[in-house]
Structure formats: C-alpha cells, structure tokens
Amino acid sequence: MSSFNPLTSILNQNKLEGPNYVDWKRNLDIVLTAEGYKFVISEECPEKPENATDDQVKAYDKWVKADEMARCYILASMANVLQHQHQSMESAYDMLESLKEMFGEQNPAAKQTAMKALLNTKMAEGSSTAHHWCLDYASGGLGR
C-alpha cells in the first residue's frame, strides 16, 4: 500500500482475519473513499467499449483501473488464507460480497463455522504464491 497515504496504514495495522470484519470493512471504506476508488464496489462496470466514443473508453478504463487498485487494497489488507481464497475473483465487488457472506451479519454459529473453515484451509501444493504482484508490492514486501 502506498506509503504516501497515511490512511493506508489503517489497513496494514488491521488486516482482515474474520472476527474483525465490521471494523475492517469500515477502514476499507475510508481508504477507498480517500483514494477515489470506492465507486467500484457500488457501481457496475461499464460495458467494454466497441466502436465507442473517447469518453466511453475513458470511463471504462477508469473503472477497470480503479477496480484493480481496489482489489489490491482488499487483498493486501487480509490474512494470507483469505488472499488465496479471493485473489482469482474478477472484481472488488465480488470479493466484498464473498467476504460479507463469510463474515457479515451472521449469527455466532455461522461465524464460528466460517472461521473453522478458514483456519483449516491450506494452499494447494504446487500453486503459485506470486499470482498477484499487488499482494507483495502493496504490503511492502517487494524489494525487501
């Protein structure tokens, strides 16, 4: 995450691990709002332009870039096992819907079941940990 924005330190210090979902989501909303990316978690992606005007192409490109950045913020601010479960999702919106299902407004028994599944999840043998440069880069791990 950008060392230029002090707000991103909120996400570094409060990574999503499950039980802290509500606090994490509030912090994520703050950072995405400050960075100008929050719209991607509430607006649909504009259709990919074919024979489009310059404005339509710019709107599409803006949404795709903002979604990519939002995905990096989300992935970099969660526990490793959650990163592996969510890194292949296509959009920030999809990631947040999945996390909401896992940790959102649930009863205690459902949360306990989700946490147990999360803690028992292991990465598949032979799978790459370098699928998304943004995970290492955003968490400050690149170049260490």
Backbone hydrogen bonds, N-H to C=O, Kabsch-Sander energy under -0.5 kcal/mol:
donor,donor_aa,acceptor,acceptor_aa,energy
5,N,2,S,-0.6
8,T,5,N,-1.4
9,S,6,P,-1.1
10,I,7,L,-1.6
11,L,7,L,-0.6
11,L,8,T,-0.6
12,N,8,T,-1.7
13,Q,9,S,-2.3
14,N,10,I,-1.1
16,L,77,S,-3.0
21,Y,18,G,-1.8
24,W,20,N,-2.9
25,K,21,Y,-3.1
26,R,22,V,-1.9
27,N,23,D,-2.3
28,L,24,W,-2.8
29,D,25,K,-2.6
30,I,26,R,-1.8
31,V,27,N,-2.3
32,L,28,L,-3.1
33,T,29,D,-2.2
34,A,30,I,-2.4
35,E,31,V,-2.4
36,G,32,L,-0.8
36,G,33,T,-0.7
37,Y,32,L,-2.7
38,K,32,L,-1.3
40,V,37,Y,-1.7
41,I,38,K,-1.8
42,S,39,F,-1.4
43,E,39,F,-2.2
57,V,53,T,-2.2
58,K,54,D,-2.6
59,A,55,D,-2.4
60,Y,56,Q,-2.3
61,D,57,V,-2.8
62,K,58,K,-2.5
63,W,59,A,-2.1
64,V,60,Y,-2.6
65,K,61,D,-2.4
66,A,62,K,-2.5
67,D,63,W,-2.7
68,E,64,V,-2.2
69,M,65,K,-2.2
70,A,66,A,-2.7
71,R,67,D,-2.7
72,C,68,E,-1.9
73,Y,69,M,-2.5
74,I,70,A,-2.6
75,L,71,R,-3.0
76,A,72,C,-2.8
77,S,73,Y,-0.9
77,S,74,I,-0.7
78,M,75,L,-1.2
79,A,16,L,-2.8
82,L,79,A,-0.6
83,Q,79,A,-2.1
84,H,80,N,-2.3
85,Q,81,V,-1.4
86,H,82,L,-1.6
87,Q,83,Q,-2.2
89,M,86,H,-1.7
95,M,91,S,-1.9
96,L,92,A,-2.5
97,E,93,Y,-2.3
98,S,94,D,-2.1
99,L,95,M,-2.5
100,K,96,L,-2.5
101,E,97,E,-2.1
102,M,98,S,-2.1
103,F,99,L,-3.2
104,G,99,L,-0.5
104,G,100,K,-2.2
106,Q,104,G,-2.7
111,K,107,N,-2.1
112,Q,108,P,-2.3
113,T,109,A,-2.1
114,A,110,A,-2.4
115,M,111,K,-2.7
116,K,112,Q,-2.4
117,A,113,T,-2.2
118,L,114,A,-2.4
119,L,115,M,-2.9
120,N,116,K,-1.5
121,T,118,L,-1.1
127,S,124,A,-2.0
133,W,131,H,-0.6
135,L,132,H,-1.8
136,D,132,H,-0.7
137,Y,133,W,-2.9
138,A,134,C,-2.4
139,S,135,L,-1.3
140,G,137,Y,-1.4
141,G,136,D,-2.6
142,L,136,D,-1.0
144,R,141,G,-1.4
